[in-house]
Amino acid sequence: MASRSKSTSGTDLSLGVEPPGLLEIATVGRAHGLRGDVVVHPVTNRLERFDVGSALITALGKRAVSRSRFDGSRWLVRFEGIDDRDAAAALTGTTVLAEPLSDPDELWVHELCGRSVIDQHGFDAGVITSVVANPAADLLELDTGHLVPLTFVVRCEPGAVYVEVPDGLFELG
């Protein structure tokens, strides 16, 4: 399964443009309590991103996680230097970014875009332009308009993703 995180591009978070190479991992919701906690809405399945000590990038710059807990329905996080409700409220609606993780056993969404999709017959079906979240299985969206469930991926190599798909899939549409 691919690890979800949105790939970003741009140059300056303070201008609403994200620095290149960083991944969007969450959005900050409202302030929670009086001591600087915020509700965080992850867009990654790698929840160790919110471990105490993790370095994350917010609208206020690089911040370490000083407290983190899941309260049963949501993540509550406190960032270093954010010590009161007003400072926490200033983060509402902002994006949380992080450096990519290094895990050779993981298939990363941000690394899939730009790769060709080759089926079991050697047919080049197109280039991956995005990965679409879907409850059953994430979908590889190709520049040809085709959607390929991630469950059809059998291996990845630099520049190519190999899939085993039902015959005729790429003839539809």
N, C-alpha and C positions, 0 to 999 in steps of 0.2 A: 504494500500500500504506500502511496506517496504521502510524504509529510507535507501538510499544508502550511504554507506561509506565502504571502503574496510577494512577488518580486517587485522591486522598485527601481526607479531611475530618476535622475534629476540632480539638483545640486544643493538646495538649501531648505531645511525643514522649517525654519522661521518664516520663510516666504510661502509656505504651503507646498514646497517641492522637496521630495525626499532625496537624501544623498544616495549616489549610486552604490550598488553592492549590498545595501542593507535590505532586510526583509521586514515587511509589516507583520507583526505577530499579534497585535491586539488594538482595540480602541478603548479609550478611557470613557467610562460612563460618569455617573454623578459622584460627588463626594459622599463619603460614608462616615458618619460620626464627626468628632471635633478635633481629632489628632492627626489628620492628614491622609487617612485611608481613602482609596477610590475603588469603585467597582470597575473591574476590567473585563472586557468581552474578548476572549481569545479568538484569533482566526488561524491558530496553529494547533496541531495535535501534540506538540512537544511541550508539555506543561512544566517541564523542568526549567523552562525559560523564566518562570516566576519564582524560582528558588531564591531564598535569601542570599544576597551577595551577587546575584546576576546583574550584569551591566546592560542596561537598556537605554535607548535614546528616546526622549520625550520632547515635547515642544519647548521644554525648559533646558534642553541639553542632555548630556549623558548623566544618567542617575543609576545608582545601585538600588536593588530591591532591599529594603530594610525589614520588611515584614510581609508575609504572604500567607493566605489561608483560603481554603474553599469552604464556604459555609453551608454546603448542601445544595445550593442552587446557583451560586455565582462566586467569582474570585474577588477577594478583597486584597488589595496591594497597597503598601506604603513605600514611597520612594524616599531615598536619602535626601534630606534638605527640604522635604515637604512635610511640615510639622503642624499645620493647622488647617481648618476647614476652608479658609479663603484660598490658601495656596493650592489645596487639592481641587477646589472648584475651578480654578484657572486652567486645569488640565482637561476639564469636561469636553468630550467630543474630539479630542486629539488622538493622533495615531502613535502607537508605540512600535519602535523599530529595534532590530537587533542584527548583529553579524550572523551570517550563515553558520550553522553547526557543521562539523566535520564528522560524518558517519558513513563509511563506505558500504554498509549494509542497508542503507536507506535510499529510497528513490525520492529525490527532491523535486518538487513542482517547479521551482525556479530554474532548475537545470534541464528540464524537459523542453521548454520553449526553444524553438529554433532547430530541433532535431527532426530528421525525416522519419516517417513511419513506414516500415517495410513489412509486408505480410508474409505468410508461410510459403508463398509461391514466388517470392522475390519481387513482388510488385511494389513500387514506390507510390504510396497513397497520398503523399503530401507532407507538408511541414507543420509541426505543432505550433499553434499561435497562442493557445491558452489552455488551462485546465479548468474545467467547469465543475463546481461542486454539485453533487447529485446524491440523494439519499442512498440509492442502491450501490453505486460505484461512481467515483469521479470519472469525468469524461475528457478525453483528449480532443480538443477542437483543432481541426486541421484547416490549412489555408484553402482547401478545396470545399469547405463547408461540412465535411463529414465529422461525425462524432464517434469516437472509439472508446468503449468502456476500459478503464484502467486494468480491469481484471483480465483483459485479453493480452496484456504485456507479458512476454516470456523472457526477454532479456534486453538490456540496454548496453550500448557501446557508445563511445564518443561519436557524436553526430547522428546516431541512429537509434531508434526504438523498434524492436522486433515484436510483432504481434501475431497471434493465431486467431483469426476471425472466421465467422461463418462465411461460406462461399457466397459471393454476390453482394456482400456488405458495401463494397465500394462502387457497385454498379447502381445503387439506389440514389435517388435524388437528382 
